[in-house]
């Protein structure tokens, strides 16, 4: 029995020694420790890092949705008097003239050939540079004249004061009568005059000329006891329907 127990112990001791030897061999062999993974880039480990690719600059304003409406601001001071143009929006019509250089004052427009008819919403051109020109006319930003016609529906009998600010010269006529004379070459200048008008439709004419470029101004205001100085309300502006007052 004693011999049998000793044999079992000897066998167990030999088995433990064999396992320990195998572990030592595994630790000393680097090819056995863990699987080796090659660098996917196939580049030496000491190679310099590649620079980050440059990002393409985004377009100004970011990505534009083609379905969004165009919100570009367009100068519509002067527009083509097309047949489909809404007269209630652009009730003011003007004949455009090219003037000789160094014109000192308003000419007699009846003696000159008009080159274009343009339409306007309002006489509200505050002092500013004028470099956009006129639709369908090339490079006319100085030495030009405008013969402007429209009607005003006066809301009630009474005394009305009108103001004209212009750079350069201008004149205001109401029902054929000269009311304000602001003629000549000059910087922005406002003149005013008062007139008694009856309720109803009255014919207005404003003559204007621009001398040397590029600053212009042409503003028409009105005032009465019932309202303060302001541009003429669009609801009172009516088109002049004279068929002879036009040119393509």
ZADO-1210 file (C-alpha; in nm, 4 decimals, padded with zeros to 6 digits):
<atoms>
<atom x="00.0000" y="00.0000" z="00.0000" code="UNK" pos="1"/>
<atom x="00.2804" y="00.2342" z="00.0887" code="UNK" pos="2"/>
<atom x="00.4517" y="00.1572" z="-00.2384" code="UNK" pos="3"/>
<atom x="00.1287" y="00.2303" z="-00.4289" code="UNK" pos="4"/>
<atom x="00.0889" y="00.5751" z="-00.2665" code="UNK" pos="5"/>
<atom x="00.4515" y="00.6628" z="-00.3399" code="UNK" pos="6"/>
<atom x="00.3983" y="00.5730" z="-00.7044" code="UNK" pos="7"/>
<atom x="00.0997" y="00.8044" z="-00.7330" code="UNK" pos="8"/>
<atom x="00.2925" y="01.0919" z="-00.5730" code="UNK" pos="9"/>
<atom x="00.5894" y="01.0353" z="-00.8063" code="UNK" pos="10"/>
<atom x="00.3603" y="01.0396" z="-01.1108" code="UNK" pos="11"/>
<atom x="00.1861" y="01.3634" z="-00.9946" code="UNK" pos="12"/>
<atom x="00.5209" y="01.5359" z="-00.9294" code="UNK" pos="13"/>
<atom x="00.6470" y="01.4462" z="-01.2782" code="UNK" pos="14"/>
<atom x="00.3291" y="01.5799" z="-01.4382" code="UNK" pos="15"/>
<atom x="00.3634" y="01.9200" z="-01.2591" code="UNK" pos="16"/>
<atom x="00.7305" y="01.9500" z="-01.3648" code="UNK" pos="17"/>
<atom x="00.6408" y="01.8861" z="-01.7297" code="UNK" pos="18"/>
<atom x="00.3737" y="02.1587" z="-01.7312" code="UNK" pos="19"/>
<atom x="00.6139" y="02.4133" z="-01.5762" code="UNK" pos="20"/>
<atom x="00.8753" y="02.3439" z="-01.8440" code="UNK" pos="21"/>
<atom x="00.6255" y="02.3947" z="-02.1253" code="UNK" pos="22"/>
<atom x="00.5153" y="02.7326" z="-01.9758" code="UNK" pos="23"/>
<atom x="00.8745" y="02.8525" z="-01.9598" code="UNK" pos="24"/>
<atom x="00.9337" y="02.7639" z="-02.3264" code="UNK" pos="25"/>
<atom x="00.6129" y="02.9478" z="-02.4273" code="UNK" pos="26"/>
<atom x="00.7222" y="03.2665" z="-02.2451" code="UNK" pos="27"/>
<atom x="01.0711" y="03.2642" z="-02.4050" code="UNK" pos="28"/>
<atom x="00.9441" y="03.2261" z="-02.7610" code="UNK" pos="29"/>
<atom x="00.7960" y="03.5603" z="-02.8918" code="UNK" pos="30"/>
<atom x="00.6412" y="03.3871" z="-03.1883" code="UNK" pos="31"/>
<atom x="00.4238" y="03.1898" z="-02.9577" code="UNK" pos="32"/>
<atom x="00.3131" y="03.4699" z="-02.7235" code="UNK" pos="33"/>
<atom x="00.0520" y="03.6310" z="-02.9476" code="UNK" pos="34"/>
<atom x="-00.0404" y="03.6479" z="-03.3111" code="UNK" pos="35"/>
<atom x="00.1516" y="03.9112" z="-03.5131" code="UNK" pos="36"/>
<atom x="-00.0530" y="04.1681" z="-03.7109" code="UNK" pos="37"/>
<atom x="00.1175" y="04.3468" z="-03.9981" code="UNK" pos="38"/>
<atom x="00.0681" y="04.7273" z="-04.0244" code="UNK" pos="39"/>
<atom x="-00.2119" y="04.7788" z="-04.2781" code="UNK" pos="40"/>
<atom x="-00.0268" y="05.0775" z="-04.4237" code="UNK" pos="41"/>
<atom x="00.2799" y="04.8655" z="-04.5052" code="UNK" pos="42"/>
<atom x="00.4928" y="05.1624" z="-04.3972" code="UNK" pos="43"/>
<atom x="00.7872" y="05.1518" z="-04.1566" code="UNK" pos="44"/>
<atom x="00.6902" y="05.2374" z="-03.8031" code="UNK" pos="45"/>
<atom x="00.9348" y="05.5291" z="-03.7954" code="UNK" pos="46"/>
<atom x="00.7973" y="05.6889" z="-04.1182" code="UNK" pos="47"/>
<atom x="00.6692" y="06.0483" z="-04.0731" code="UNK" pos="48"/>
<atom x="00.2947" y="06.0848" z="-04.0365" code="UNK" pos="49"/>
<atom x="00.1063" y="06.1901" z="-04.3461" code="UNK" pos="50"/>
<atom x="-00.0386" y="06.5451" z="-04.3310" code="UNK" pos="51"/>
<atom x="-00.4135" y="06.5747" z="-04.2967" code="UNK" pos="52"/>
<atom x="-00.5797" y="06.6422" z="-04.6338" code="UNK" pos="53"/>
<atom x="-00.6902" y="07.0035" z="-04.6710" code="UNK" pos="54"/>
<atom x="-01.0622" y="07.0638" z="-04.6476" code="UNK" pos="55"/>
<atom x="-01.2235" y="07.2306" z="-04.9460" code="UNK" pos="56"/>
<atom x="-01.3577" y="07.5765" z="-04.8541" code="UNK" pos="57"/>
<atom x="-01.7335" y="07.5947" z="-04.8321" code="UNK" pos="58"/>
<atom x="-01.9110" y="07.8259" z="-05.0709" code="UNK" pos="59"/>
<atom x="-02.0027" y="08.1655" z="-04.9315" code="UNK" pos="60"/>
<atom x="-02.3264" y="08.1352" z="-04.7454" code="UNK" pos="61"/>
<atom x="-02.2971" y="07.7580" z="-04.7098" code="UNK" pos="62"/>
<atom x="-02.4790" y="07.5074" z="-04.9210" code="UNK" pos="63"/>
<atom x="-02.7521" y="07.6673" z="-05.1311" code="UNK" pos="64"/>
<atom x="-03.0814" y="07.4908" z="-05.1713" code="UNK" pos="65"/>
<atom x="-03.1857" y="07.5284" z="-05.5334" code="UNK" pos="66"/>
<atom x="-03.5486" y="07.5220" z="-05.4234" code="UNK" pos="67"/>
<atom x="-03.5164" y="07.8346" z="-05.2084" code="UNK" pos="68"/>
<atom x="-03.6327" y="08.1653" z="-05.3599" code="UNK" pos="69"/>
<atom x="-03.3699" y="08.4067" z="-05.4880" code="UNK" pos="70"/>
<atom x="-03.3371" y="08.6847" z="-05.2301" code="UNK" pos="71"/>
<atom x="-03.0845" y="08.8890" z="-05.4232" code="UNK" pos="72"/>
<atom x="-03.1561" y="09.2569" z="-05.3794" code="UNK" pos="73"/>
<atom x="-03.2029" y="09.4304" z="-05.7137" code="UNK" pos="74"/>
<atom x="-03.2120" y="09.8086" z="-05.7666" code="UNK" pos="75"/>
<atom x="-03.5564" y="09.8704" z="-05.9170" code="UNK" pos="76"/>
<atom x="-03.5508" y="10.2510" z="-05.9096" code="UNK" pos="77"/>
<atom x="-03.5911" y="10.2523" z="-06.2879" code="UNK" pos="78"/>
<atom x="-03.7566" y="09.9607" z="-06.4694" code="UNK" pos="79"/>
<atom x="-03.8706" y="09.8749" z="-06.8199" code="UNK" pos="80"/>
<atom x="-04.2261" y="09.9956" z="-06.8892" code="UNK" pos="81"/>
<atom x="-04.3346" y="09.6533" z="-07.0146" code="UNK" pos="82"/>
<atom x="-04.6998" y="09.5943" z="-07.1178" code="UNK" pos="83"/>
<atom x="-04.7500" y="09.3561" z="-06.8267" code="UNK" pos="84"/>
<atom x="-04.6015" y="09.5983" z="-06.5713" code="UNK" pos="85"/>
<atom x="-04.8422" y="09.6609" z="-06.2844" code="UNK" pos="86"/>
<atom x="-04.9379" y="10.0294" z="-06.3148" code="UNK" pos="87"/>
<atom x="-05.0519" y="10.0417" z="-05.9526" code="UNK" pos="88"/>
<atom x="-04.6978" y="09.9449" z="-05.8448" code="UNK" pos="89"/>
<atom x="-04.5102" y="10.1585" z="-06.1001" code="UNK" pos="90"/>
<atom x="-04.7478" y="10.4498" z="-06.1697" code="UNK" pos="91"/>
<atom x="-04.4765" y="10.7011" z="-06.2621" code="UNK" pos="92"/>
<atom x="-04.3523" y="10.7170" z="-06.6214" code="UNK" pos="93"/>
<atom x="-04.0484" y="10.9080" z="-06.7473" code="UNK" pos="94"/>
<atom x="-03.8896" y="10.9803" z="-07.0829" code="UNK" pos="95"/>
<atom x="-03.5102" y="10.9498" z="-07.0691" code="UNK" pos="96"/>
<atom x="-03.2804" y="11.1863" z="-07.2591" code="UNK" pos="97"/>
<atom x="-02.9061" y="11.1895" z="-07.3135" code="UNK" pos="98"/>
<atom x="-02.7685" y="11.5418" z="-07.2621" code="UNK" pos="99"/>
<atom x="-02.4549" y="11.7129" z="-07.3916" code="UNK" pos="100"/>
<atom x="-02.1606" y="11.7192" z="-07.1526" code="UNK" pos="101"/>
<atom x="-02.1495" y="12.0339" z="-06.9380" code="UNK" pos="102"/>
<atom x="-02.5241" y="12.0992" z="-06.9678" code="UNK" pos="103"/>
<atom x="-02.5713" y="12.3757" z="-06.7070" code="UNK" pos="104"/>
<atom x="-02.9495" y="12.3576" z="-06.6572" code="UNK" pos="105"/>
<atom x="-03.2650" y="12.1794" z="-06.7619" code="UNK" pos="106"/>
<atom x="-03.3052" y="12.1755" z="-07.1394" code="UNK" pos="107"/>
<atom x="-03.6206" y="12.2073" z="-07.3457" code="UNK" pos="108"/>
<atom x="-03.7033" y="11.8371" z="-07.3631" code="UNK" pos="109"/>
<atom x="-03.9439" y="11.8949" z="-07.6537" code="UNK" pos="110"/>
<atom x="-03.6427" y="11.9833" z="-07.8701" code="UNK" pos="111"/>
<atom x="-03.4531" y="11.6622" z="-07.7903" code="UNK" pos="112"/>
<atom x="-03.5115" y="11.2996" z="-07.8944" code="UNK" pos="113"/>
<atom x="-03.6000" y="11.0671" z="-07.6067" code="UNK" pos="114"/>
<atom x="-03.4029" y="10.7428" z="-07.5990" code="UNK" pos="115"/>
<atom x="-03.6082" y="10.5362" z="-07.3548" code="UNK" pos="116"/>
<atom x="-03.9222" y="10.5168" z="-07.1428" code="UNK" pos="117"/>
<atom x="-03.8713" y="10.4036" z="-06.7839" code="UNK" pos="118"/>
<atom x="-04.1176" y="10.3499" z="-06.5001" code="UNK" pos="119"/>
<atom x="-04.0825" y="10.4205" z="-06.1285" code="UNK" pos="120"/>
<atom x="-04.2619" y="10.3372" z="-05.8059" code="UNK" pos="121"/>
<atom x="-04.1962" y="10.6641" z="-05.6294" code="UNK" pos="122"/>
<atom x="-03.9833" y="10.9790" z="-05.6414" code="UNK" pos="123"/>
<atom x="-03.7791" y="10.8720" z="-05.3414" code="UNK" pos="124"/>
<atom x="-03.4184" y="10.8738" z="-05.4637" code="UNK" pos="125"/>
<atom x="-03.2322" y="10.9928" z="-05.1552" code="UNK" pos="126"/>
<atom x="-02.8813" y="11.1273" z="-05.2076" code="UNK" pos="127"/>
<atom x="-02.6588" y="10.8414" z="-05.3229" code="UNK" pos="128"/>
<atom x="-02.4142" y="10.7283" z="-05.5877" code="UNK" pos="129"/>
<atom x="-02.5723" y="10.6244" z="-05.9148" code="UNK" pos="130"/>
<atom x="-02.3799" y="10.3581" z="-06.1041" code="UNK" pos="131"/>
<atom x="-02.6520" y="10.1109" z="-06.2074" code="UNK" pos="132"/>
<atom x="-02.7774" y="10.3105" z="-06.5039" code="UNK" pos="133"/>
<atom x="-03.1018" y="10.2380" z="-06.6865" code="UNK" pos="134"/>
<atom x="-03.2466" y="09.9113" z="-06.8192" code="UNK" pos="135"/>
<atom x="-03.1551" y="09.8584" z="-07.1836" code="UNK" pos="136"/>
<atom x="-02.9258" y="10.1645" z="-07.1960" code="UNK" pos="137"/>
<atom x="-02.5494" y="10.1214" z="-07.1735" code="UNK" pos="138"/>
<atom x="-02.3268" y="10.3375" z="-06.9541" code="UNK" pos="139"/>
<atom x="-02.5612" y="10.6321" z="-06.9034" code="UNK" pos="140"/>
<atom x="-02.4898" y="10.7428" z="-06.5454" code="UNK" pos="141"/>
<atom x="-02.4283" y="11.1140" z="-06.6056" code="UNK" pos="142"/>
<atom x="-02.5494" y="11.3921" z="-06.8340" code="UNK" pos="143"/>
<atom x="-02.9045" y="11.2666" z="-06.8688" code="UNK" pos="144"/>
<atom x="-03.2494" y="11.4144" z="-06.8224" code="UNK" pos="145"/>
<atom x="-03.5887" y="11.2818" z="-06.7176" code="UNK" pos="146"/>
<atom x="-03.9303" y="11.4185" z="-06.8124" code="UNK" pos="147"/>
<atom x="-04.1500" y="11.2569" z="-06.5464" code="UNK" pos="148"/>
<atom x="-04.5311" y="11.2371" z="-06.5590" code="UNK" pos="149"/>
<atom x="-04.7948" y="11.1019" z="-06.3201" code="UNK" pos="150"/>
<atom x="-05.1205" y="11.2017" z="-06.1522" code="UNK" pos="151"/>
<atom x="-05.2082" y="11.2508" z="-05.7863" code="UNK" pos="152"/>
<atom x="-05.5524" y="11.1913" z="-05.6375" code="UNK" pos="153"/>
<atom x="-05.5755" y="11.4781" z="-05.3894" code="UNK" pos="154"/>
<atom x="-05.7765" y="11.3506" z="-05.0900" code="UNK" pos="155"/>
<atom x="-05.9484" y="11.6767" z="-04.9948" code="UNK" pos="156"/>
<atom x="-05.9675" y="12.0456" z="-05.0763" code="UNK" pos="157"/>
<atom x="-05.6951" y="12.2397" z="-04.9029" code="UNK" pos="158"/>
<atom x="-05.3493" y="12.3861" z="-04.8934" code="UNK" pos="159"/>
<atom x="-05.0638" y="12.1452" z="-04.9662" code="UNK" pos="160"/>
<atom x="-04.6911" y="12.2038" z="-04.9327" code="UNK" pos="161"/>
<atom x="-04.4584" y="12.0208" z="-05.1702" code="UNK" pos="162"/>
<atom x="-04.0854" y="11.9706" z="-05.1269" code="UNK" pos="163"/>
<atom x="-03.8344" y="11.8754" z="-05.3991" code="UNK" pos="164"/>
<atom x="-03.4834" y="11.7628" z="-05.3086" code="UNK" pos="165"/>
<atom x="-03.2590" y="11.7136" z="-05.6100" code="UNK" pos="166"/>
<atom x="-02.9006" y="11.6818" z="-05.7316" code="UNK" pos="167"/>
<atom x="-02.8745" y="11.8337" z="-05.9908" code="UNK" pos="168"/>
<atom x="-03.1589" y="12.0479" z="-06.1277" code="UNK" pos="169"/>
<atom x="-03.5352" y="11.9906" z="-06.1089" code="UNK" pos="170"/>
<atom x="-03.8710" y="12.1599" z="-06.1567" code="UNK" pos="171"/>
<atom x="-04.2189" y="12.0659" z="-06.0317" code="UNK" pos="172"/>
<atom x="-04.5306" y="12.1472" z="-06.2323" code="UNK" pos="173"/>
<atom x="-04.8881" y="12.0860" z="-06.1124" code="UNK" pos="174"/>
<atom x="-05.1658" y="12.1100" z="-06.3701" code="UNK" pos="175"/>
<atom x="-04.9218" y="12.2826" z="-06.6056" code="UNK" pos="176"/>
<atom x="-04.8177" y="12.5489" z="-06.3524" code="UNK" pos="177"/>
<atom x="-04.4594" y="12.5816" z="-06.2301" code="UNK" pos="178"/>
<atom x="-04.4646" y="12.5329" z="-05.8514" code="UNK" pos="179"/>
<atom x="-04.0979" y="12.4717" z="-05.7608" code="UNK" pos="180"/>
<atom x="-03.7883" y="12.5763" z="-05.9587" code="UNK" pos="181"/>
<atom x="-03.4812" y="12.3931" z="-05.8252" code="UNK" pos="182"/>
<atom x="-03.2837" y="12.4132" z="-06.1496" code="UNK" pos="183"/>
<atom x="-02.9086" y="12.4306" z="-06.2215" code="UNK" pos="184"/>
<atom x="-02.6045" y="12.2246" z="-06.1358" code="UNK" pos="185"/>
<atom x="-02.5842" y="12.1909" z="-05.7584" code="UNK" pos="186"/>
<atom x="-02.5365" y="11.9491" z="-05.4712" code="UNK" pos="187"/>
<atom x="-02.8483" y="11.8106" z="-05.2976" code="UNK" pos="188"/>
<atom x="-03.0832" y="12.1002" z="-05.2318" code="UNK" pos="189"/>
<atom x="-03.4424" y="12.1032" z="-05.1117" code="UNK" pos="190"/>
<atom x="-03.6928" y="12.3733" z="-05.2025" code="UNK" pos="191"/>
<atom x="-04.0621" y="12.3922" z="-05.1122" code="UNK" pos="192"/>
<atom x="-04.3801" y="12.5751" z="-05.2077" code="UNK" pos="193"/>
<atom x="-04.7463" y="12.5672" z="-05.1055" code="UNK" pos="194"/>
<atom x="-05.0472" y="12.5493" z="-05.3349" code="UNK" pos="195"/>
<atom x="-05.4244" y="12.5251" z="-05.2928" code="UNK" pos="196"/>
<atom x="-05.5678" y="12.2141" z="-05.4589" code="UNK" pos="197"/>
<atom x="-05.9167" y="12.0769" z="-05.4934" code="UNK" pos="198"/>
<atom x="-06.0122" y="11.7200" z="-05.4160" code="UNK" pos="199"/>
<atom x="-05.9599" y="11.4827" z="-05.7098" code="UNK" pos="200"/>
<atom x="-05.7092" y="11.3994" z="-05.9838" code="UNK" pos="201"/>
<atom x="-05.4322" y="11.6486" z="-06.0717" code="UNK" pos="202"/>
<atom x="-05.1540" y="11.6218" z="-06.3303" code="UNK" pos="203"/>
<atom x="-04.7954" y="11.6340" z="-06.2041" code="UNK" pos="204"/>
<atom x="-04.4756" y="11.6789" z="-06.4029" code="UNK" pos="205"/>
<atom x="-04.1202" y="11.6740" z="-06.2666" code="UNK" pos="206"/>
<atom x="-03.8293" y="11.7666" z="-06.4887" code="UNK" pos="207"/>
<atom x="-03.4867" y="11.6514" z="-06.3711" code="UNK" pos="208"/>
<atom x="-03.1337" y="11.6409" z="-06.5019" code="UNK" pos="209"/>
<atom x="-02.8125" y="11.4833" z="-06.3780" code="UNK" pos="210"/>
<atom x="-02.4825" y="11.6552" z="-06.4472" code="UNK" pos="211"/>
<atom x="-02.1427" y="11.4995" z="-06.3765" code="UNK" pos="212"/>
<atom x="-02.1354" y="11.1562" z="-06.2124" code="UNK" pos="213"/>
<atom x="-02.1989" y="10.9940" z="-05.9782" code="UNK" pos="214"/>
<atom x="-02.4095" y="11.1487" z="-05.6994" code="UNK" pos="215"/>
<atom x="-02.7812" y="11.1908" z="-05.7608" code="UNK" pos="216"/>
<atom x="-03.0950" y="11.2770" z="-05.5639" code="UNK" pos="217"/>
<atom x="-03.4613" y="11.3227" z="-05.6579" code="UNK" pos="218"/>
<atom x="-03.7227" y="11.3260" z="-05.3826" code="UNK" pos="219"/>
<atom x="-04.0780" y="11.4617" z="-05.3801" code="UNK" pos="220"/>
<atom x="-04.2585" y="11.5114" z="-05.0481" code="UNK" pos="221"/>
<atom x="-04.5946" y="11.6571" z="-04.9552" code="UNK" pos="222"/>
<atom x="-04.7538" y="11.7899" z="-04.6370" code="UNK" pos="223"/>
<atom x="-05.0865" y="11.9317" z="-04.5253" code="UNK" pos="224"/>
<atom x="-05.2690" y="12.0241" z="-04.2089" code="UNK" pos="225"/>
<atom x="-05.3953" y="11.6660" z="-04.1832" code="UNK" pos="226"/>
<atom x="-05.0643" y="11.4803" z="-04.2280" code="UNK" pos="227"/>
<atom x="-04.6906" y="11.5452" z="-04.1748" code="UNK" pos="228"/>
<atom x="-04.4187" y="11.5722" z="-04.4395" code="UNK" pos="229"/>
<atom x="-04.3770" y="11.2412" z="-04.6233" code="UNK" pos="230"/>
<atom x="-04.3403" y="11.0846" z="-04.9658" code="UNK" pos="231"/>
<atom x="-04.6727" y="11.0841" z="-05.1496" code="UNK" pos="232"/>
<atom x="-04.8602" y="10.7728" z="-05.0401" code="UNK" pos="233"/>
<atom x="-04.8617" y="10.5177" z="-05.3273" code="UNK" pos="234"/>
<atom x="-05.2381" y="10.4838" z="-05.3022" code="UNK" pos="235"/>
<atom x="-05.2712" y="10.8457" z="-05.4265" code="UNK" pos="236"/>
<atom x="-05.0305" y="10.8010" z="-05.7212" code="UNK" pos="237"/>
<atom x="-05.1946" y="10.7293" z="-06.0564" code="UNK" pos="238"/>
<atom x="-05.0423" y="10.6720" z="-06.4009" code="UNK" pos="239"/>
<atom x="-05.0579" y="10.9285" z="-06.6784" code="UNK" pos="240"/>
<atom x="-05.2327" y="10.7369" z="-06.9576" code="UNK" pos="241"/>
<atom x="-05.1346" y="10.9711" z="-07.2415" code="UNK" pos="242"/>
<atom x="-05.0521" y="10.7217" z="-07.5211" code="UNK" pos="243"/>
<atom x="-04.8163" y="10.9704" z="-07.6878" code="UNK" pos="244"/>
<atom x="-04.5969" y="10.9941" z="-07.3789" code="UNK" pos="245"/>
<atom x="-04.3879" y="10.6833" z="-07.4433" code="UNK" pos="246"/>
<atom x="-04.1038" y="10.5464" z="-07.6503" code="UNK" pos="247"/>
<atom x="-03.9736" y="10.1892" z="-07.6804" code="UNK" pos="248"/>
</atoms>
